[in-house]
Amino acid sequence: MVTARFADFISLNSQAHGMNLRYSYPPHPVAFVPREVIHGYIDGNDPITGQPLMQELVDALTLPLTEQENAPVIVRKPRHGRLLPADTEENLNRLFLENAWTDGLPIVLPTEERVAEMLTGTDHDPQEVVGRMSVTTHEERLDYTVELVAVNAIMAGCRPEHLPVVLALAASKQASMPSSTTTFISMMVVNGPVRNEIGMNCSSGALSPFNFANSVIGRAWTLLSINLGGAKIAENFTASTGNGVNYNNMCCGENEELSIWEPFHVQKGFKANESTVSLFRGWTVIGFGDGHAGRMAEVMKNVGMAGATFIVDPLAAKNLKNEGFKTKQELASYLAENAKPEIPRPRMPTADNIDFVVVGGEWNPFWMTTDFHYTHTFAIDKWIPKSGIRKDPRPLRMPAAINCSEGVCGLPGIPH
Amino acid sequence: MAKKKETLLTVLDPRGQPSGIFGQCLTPESSPGDIQDPLAQPTGEVRPVRMAPRLDSLDGKTIYLVETGFAGAYDFLQEIQDWFSSNMPSVKTVLRRKQGSMFTNDPPLWDEIKEKGDGAILGVGG
């Protein structure tokens, strides 16, 4: 049994898996509705077939299998060509929108010339398979090459200098907005020298739309998820409300220069001079927090978080160090102990599930709380050309965020 | 005035290609975080699966009602169990929760159903 809201999806999905299962569809939803409503569903009809639900279930168990049911076949998705039919710019923009190959915002059309230029951003063969992705756990994965990643990077507005980061994202095989009726959101944090080489913002407003690299790379992950992960609204993207974070995926760099803790990627086993992108996933962002570690524990406890990723302004990190937490690990252990609910739950907070990234420009010692689960960190360097990041003669840069100058910000007893 | 001829552009199709590789259910030992981590999720090719032969009738049969882990499903299956008690009392129903989550496999339960049951209703996905 599957609720009627998923009838189309289940039908297609079964065929793709070579199964002709007999489904019955009670009305949707059955979750979070009063018991008497469910009772009514049992006595009522399947809204898809119009037949009494319980008789349908009995029939599903007792009516002989049909010829078709006895000979299930796998219905495969067809492959498509590399190029689309030539058309005008206006018509092609319409085609991309109407096929939902975009996020609804204007795109840069991936002409052959632009793709060739984008591919100068890496030494890898354009036809090299980078990975396969799906926004669901069970659907058919889609294969993609370096060239297809470049196509989506162009659409997002990227330049060749951004391609190595986008390729590292694609190599993660991780979609930024997986299928769920809950609304998953993702975050990507870049560490290492590449942040500064491509002009990423790790400082003031790093998570806001004031930086070219942060904006287009974050958007590229969304387009990868749509076109390489196969996300389709109402087919397999079933988020009840959705979330604006899905547009950009909180793309930023860690402010290693102002952080008093070791960089996030070093914490995960990489060298400080390696460039990486770390990925996080969850549902919740609580945008404002201030004060001591006890307040962090209170927020986790109140929201019922079993894990968390805190986005910490460098000043807040210094405050926390002043409070006695010399390392992120010490702080995580404290929070795991103090965020425990009075009534035990199946998933209790553990230090392993609590992470910190230092982002911000020291306007104030604030932190953000998320329920994000850290998944993996991926190497960027392998995608960078041997000759180095391929920059434009005049790299495109928006006005840079200003870091606090020496002696102006900071806290007593903690060196800047 | 003659209409200016518009330039035609050739662009690449942005979509990935079907791979023939599908996601598979997680093992019972999987960590809760694996569902958020595609690198921790098993994948493989799929083969057509035939359904088991149907029963002649449900009289005197044992039907397992398997709750697969979605919210509201257990209450729903309890209502189905009540319906069988009231309307088809000769049917014995066994209500069970699948171990793990909606994403995990439960081979011991499938073995139990094969040994002790005559049929099964799984649900409710939603």
Chai-1 contact restraints between the chains, C-beta under 6 A:
chainA,res_idxA,chainB,res_idxB,connection_type,confidence,min_distance_angstrom,max_distance_angstrom,comment,restraint_id
A,M1,B,G123,contact,1.0,0.0,6.0,A-B,restraint_1
A,M1,B,V124,contact,1.0,0.0,6.0,A-B,restraint_2
A,V2,B,G125,contact,1.0,0.0,6.0,A-B,restraint_3
A,T3,B,G126,contact,1.0,0.0,6.0,A-B,restraint_4
A,H17,B,V46,contact,1.0,0.0,6.0,A-B,restraint_5
A,G18,B,V46,contact,1.0,0.0,6.0,A-B,restraint_6
A,G18,B,P48,contact,1.0,0.0,6.0,A-B,restraint_7
A,M19,B,V49,contact,1.0,0.0,6.0,A-B,restraint_8
A,H28,B,G126,contact,1.0,0.0,6.0,A-B,restraint_9
A,P29,B,G126,contact,1.0,0.0,6.0,A-B,restraint_10
A,V30,B,G72,contact,1.0,0.0,6.0,A-B,restraint_11
A,V30,B,F76,contact,1.0,0.0,6.0,A-B,restraint_12
A,V30,B,V124,contact,1.0,0.0,6.0,A-B,restraint_13
A,V30,B,G126,contact,1.0,0.0,6.0,A-B,restraint_14
A,A31,B,A71,contact,1.0,0.0,6.0,A-B,restraint_15
A,A31,B,G72,contact,1.0,0.0,6.0,A-B,restraint_16
A,I38,B,D75,contact,1.0,0.0,6.0,A-B,restraint_17
A,I38,B,F76,contact,1.0,0.0,6.0,A-B,restraint_18
A,I38,B,E79,contact,1.0,0.0,6.0,A-B,restraint_19
A,H39,B,E79,contact,1.0,0.0,6.0,A-B,restraint_20
A,I42,B,E79,contact,1.0,0.0,6.0,A-B,restraint_21
A,I42,B,W83,contact,1.0,0.0,6.0,A-B,restraint_22
A,M54,B,W83,contact,1.0,0.0,6.0,A-B,restraint_23
A,L61,B,L55,contact,1.0,0.0,6.0,A-B,restraint_24
A,L61,B,G119,contact,1.0,0.0,6.0,A-B,restraint_25
A,T62,B,R54,contact,1.0,0.0,6.0,A-B,restraint_26
A,T62,B,L55,contact,1.0,0.0,6.0,A-B,restraint_27
A,P64,B,R54,contact,1.0,0.0,6.0,A-B,restraint_28
A,L65,B,M51,contact,1.0,0.0,6.0,A-B,restraint_29
A,E69,B,M51,contact,1.0,0.0,6.0,A-B,restraint_30
A,P72,B,P48,contact,1.0,0.0,6.0,A-B,restraint_31
A,I74,B,P48,contact,1.0,0.0,6.0,A-B,restraint_32
A,K77,B,P18,contact,1.0,0.0,6.0,A-B,restraint_33
A,R79,B,Q17,contact,1.0,0.0,6.0,A-B,restraint_34
A,H80,B,D13,contact,1.0,0.0,6.0,A-B,restraint_35
A,L83,B,T10,contact,1.0,0.0,6.0,A-B,restraint_36
A,L84,B,V11,contact,1.0,0.0,6.0,A-B,restraint_37
A,L84,B,D13,contact,1.0,0.0,6.0,A-B,restraint_38
A,A86,B,L8,contact,1.0,0.0,6.0,A-B,restraint_39
A,A86,B,T10,contact,1.0,0.0,6.0,A-B,restraint_40
A,T88,B,E6,contact,1.0,0.0,6.0,A-B,restraint_41
A,E89,B,L9,contact,1.0,0.0,6.0,A-B,restraint_42
A,L92,B,L9,contact,1.0,0.0,6.0,A-B,restraint_43
A,L92,B,V11,contact,1.0,0.0,6.0,A-B,restraint_44
A,W101,B,P14,contact,1.0,0.0,6.0,A-B,restraint_45
A,L109,B,V11,contact,1.0,0.0,6.0,A-B,restraint_46
A,P110,B,V11,contact,1.0,0.0,6.0,A-B,restraint_47
A,P110,B,L12,contact,1.0,0.0,6.0,A-B,restraint_48
A,T111,B,L9,contact,1.0,0.0,6.0,A-B,restraint_49
A,T111,B,V11,contact,1.0,0.0,6.0,A-B,restraint_50
A,E112,B,T10,contact,1.0,0.0,6.0,A-B,restraint_51
A,V115,B,L12,contact,1.0,0.0,6.0,A-B,restraint_52
A,R132,B,S19,contact,1.0,0.0,6.0,A-B,restraint_53
A,T137,B,G23,contact,1.0,0.0,6.0,A-B,restraint_54
A,T137,B,Q41,contact,1.0,0.0,6.0,A-B,restraint_55
A,T137,B,F103,contact,1.0,0.0,6.0,A-B,restraint_56
A,H138,B,G23,contact,1.0,0.0,6.0,A-B,restraint_57
A,E140,B,P18,contact,1.0,0.0,6.0,A-B,restraint_58
A,E140,B,F22,contact,1.0,0.0,6.0,A-B,restraint_59
A,R141,B,S19,contact,1.0,0.0,6.0,A-B,restraint_60
A,R141,B,I21,contact,1.0,0.0,6.0,A-B,restraint_61
A,L142,B,G16,contact,1.0,0.0,6.0,A-B,restraint_62
A,D143,B,G16,contact,1.0,0.0,6.0,A-B,restraint_63
A,D143,B,Q17,contact,1.0,0.0,6.0,A-B,restraint_64
A,D143,B,S19,contact,1.0,0.0,6.0,A-B,restraint_65
A,Y144,B,G16,contact,1.0,0.0,6.0,A-B,restraint_66
A,V151,B,L12,contact,1.0,0.0,6.0,A-B,restraint_67
A,V151,B,P14,contact,1.0,0.0,6.0,A-B,restraint_68
A,N152,B,P14,contact,1.0,0.0,6.0,A-B,restraint_69
A,K173,B,P38,contact,1.0,0.0,6.0,A-B,restraint_70
A,Q174,B,P38,contact,1.0,0.0,6.0,A-B,restraint_71
A,N227,B,P14,contact,1.0,0.0,6.0,A-B,restraint_72
A,N227,B,R15,contact,1.0,0.0,6.0,A-B,restraint_73
A,L228,B,G16,contact,1.0,0.0,6.0,A-B,restraint_74
A,R281,B,Q36,contact,1.0,0.0,6.0,A-B,restraint_75
A,H373,B,G33,contact,1.0,0.0,6.0,A-B,restraint_76
A,H373,B,Q36,contact,1.0,0.0,6.0,A-B,restraint_77
A,T375,B,D37,contact,1.0,0.0,6.0,A-B,restraint_78
